[in-house]
Amino acid sequence: MDWNRVEGSWKQMKGKVKEQWGKLTDDDLDVIDGKRDQLEGKIQERYGYGKDRARKDIDDWYSRQTW
């Protein structure tokens, strides 16, 4: 998985991330700034997921993206 695509186009991706994980705030998205580990942490925090669940959800979301 090439997460650099997400980091490079974070401003465009924020809307898609917000659609998937609506509990993330705009401030959360600014802090995340395209960093996968930050996204995992915020998903865990907001949804009460474990690390493995957050990682799997991100992987599933990423695989559905059309570039």
N, C-alpha and C positions, 0 to 999 in steps of 0.2 A: 504494500500500500504506500502510495506516495503522498504523504500528508502535506508536502510542500505546496501542492495545488491549493489546498484549503487555506494555508497560511498566506499564500500569494494573492488570493482573491477573497480575503476575509470580509471586506466590506460588502461584497455581493453575497457571500455565504451566510452572513449573519441572519438574514431573513429566513433562509432555509433551516438554519439551526433553531431559530425561534419557533418556526412552524412545528418542528419535531419535538422540541422541549420547551413548551410554553411557560414553564415555571421559571425559566431563566430570564432575568431582567436585562434591560439595555445596559445597565452598569456592569452586570456579570459579563455580558458579551464584550464590553470594552476591556475589562480586566483579562478575559480569556485571550483576546487579540490573536486568535488563530492557533494558539498553542494547545495541542492535543491533551497534554497532562493537566492543563488548567481546565479544559472542558470536562475531562473525566471527573476531576475533583468537584466542580460545580454541580454536575449531574448527581454525583453521590450525595452532596450536601442537600440539594433541593428535593431530590426524590427518595432519599434514604436507601439508595442502591449500594451494593457492595462493589468493589473495584472490578471484579470479573463481569458483573452485569453491566456496569457502565461501559466497559471496554467493548463488550459484545454489541451493545446497542449502537455505539459509535461505529463499529465495523459494519454492522448491518445498514446503518444510515449511509455511510460512505459508499458502500457497494451499490446503492440505489441511485446515486447521483449521476446525472448525465452531464458530461463535460463537452 
